[in-house]
Amino acid sequence: MEAVGSTARLEWPPVTDDYRHRTTLQVRFRDIDAFGHVNNAVFHSYVEQARIQYLLDVLEPDKPFDRLPLILARVELDYRSPITFGEEVLVETRVERIGRTSFGMSHRMTVAADDRLVGDVQSVLVTYDYAAARPVPVPDDWRRLLGQYEGRAFDADASRPATTAATS
């Protein structure tokens, strides 16, 4: 039985394809805490940077970021090993699933020099109309672009009307 107020762990079927998107980040001195390793909150910043880079590279390579109508709904991060100053972090990113108004991403964080796993991350992004303050369907062109990039189909729900990024 789940405790009152607890949050269920994100569980998605494992995907066997390799991560196709990679972002390499240098650990800055300011990222280090009093214990001599990267602060836990900075792990989230690293993943955020990789997530944004993925979205820019795959969805909108020629448009400014403010045109991506998204809101981060959930992040779950499992810390596996500490990161220290001077190390290079590789964040690999992929889209795992696309729903009606959201999509789930998976991120694997490793230290580049020895391929040491430092974090596993699951996140959920919601396509969001900020003017109307409500979720909107994932645009079909995004579904297509993400599917092309990931090498698999993210079929649209047949019961919803087709959309495009311009109308969302």
Backbone hydrogen bonds, N-H to C=O, Kabsch-Sander energy under -0.5 kcal/mol:
donor,donor_aa,acceptor,acceptor_aa,energy
6,S,3,A,-2.0
12,W,10,L,-0.5
21,H,93,T,-1.3
23,T,91,V,-2.2
25,L,89,V,-3.1
27,V,87,E,-1.9
31,D,28,R,-1.6
32,I,29,F,-1.6
33,D,37,H,-2.7
36,G,33,D,-2.1
38,V,83,I,-3.1
39,N,31,D,-2.5
42,V,39,N,-1.0
43,F,39,N,-1.0
43,F,40,N,-0.6
44,H,40,N,-0.8
45,S,41,A,-1.2
46,Y,42,V,-2.6
47,V,43,F,-2.2
48,E,44,H,-2.6
49,Q,45,S,-2.5
50,A,46,Y,-2.1
51,R,47,V,-3.0
52,I,48,E,-2.7
53,Q,49,Q,-2.1
54,Y,50,A,-2.4
55,L,51,R,-2.4
56,L,52,I,-2.6
57,D,53,Q,-2.7
58,V,54,Y,-2.7
59,L,55,L,-2.5
60,E,55,L,-1.2
63,K,60,E,-1.2
67,R,64,P,-1.6
68,L,65,F,-2.4
70,L,68,L,-2.0
71,I,126,V,-1.9
73,A,71,I,-0.5
73,A,124,V,-2.7
74,R,124,V,-1.5
76,E,122,Q,-2.9
78,D,120,D,-3.0
79,Y,77,L,-0.6
80,R,118,V,-2.3
81,S,118,V,-1.1
86,G,27,V,-0.6
87,E,84,T,-1.7
89,V,25,L,-3.1
90,L,110,T,-3.1
91,V,23,T,-3.1
91,V,89,V,-0.6
92,E,90,L,-0.6
92,E,108,R,-2.9
93,T,21,H,-2.3
94,R,106,S,-2.0
96,E,94,R,-0.5
96,E,104,G,-2.8
97,R,104,G,-1.3
99,G,102,S,-3.3
103,F,125,L,-2.4
104,G,97,R,-2.0
105,M,123,S,-2.8
106,S,94,R,-2.6
107,H,121,V,-2.6
108,R,92,E,-2.3
109,M,119,G,-3.1
110,T,90,L,-2.5
111,V,116,R,-2.2
112,A,88,E,-2.8
112,A,110,T,-0.6
114,D,111,V,-0.6
115,D,111,V,-1.6
116,R,111,V,-0.9
118,V,109,M,-3.1
119,G,109,M,-1.6
120,D,78,D,-2.1
121,V,107,H,-2.6
122,Q,76,E,-2.4
123,S,105,M,-2.4
124,V,74,R,-2.2
125,L,103,F,-2.6
126,V,71,I,-2.8
127,T,101,T,-2.2
128,Y,69,P,-2.7
129,D,134,R,-2.8
130,Y,128,Y,-0.9
133,A,129,D,-1.4
134,R,129,D,-1.5
136,V,127,T,-2.5
138,V,100,R,-2.7
140,D,163,T,-1.4
143,R,139,P,-2.2
144,R,140,D,-2.3
145,L,141,D,-2.7
146,L,142,W,-3.2
147,G,143,R,-2.0
148,Q,144,R,-2.6
149,Y,145,L,-2.5
150,E,146,L,-2.7
151,G,147,G,-1.4
152,R,147,G,-1.8
158,A,156,A,-0.5
160,R,157,D,-1.7
167,T,164,T,-0.8
168,S,164,T,-0.8
168,S,165,A,-0.5
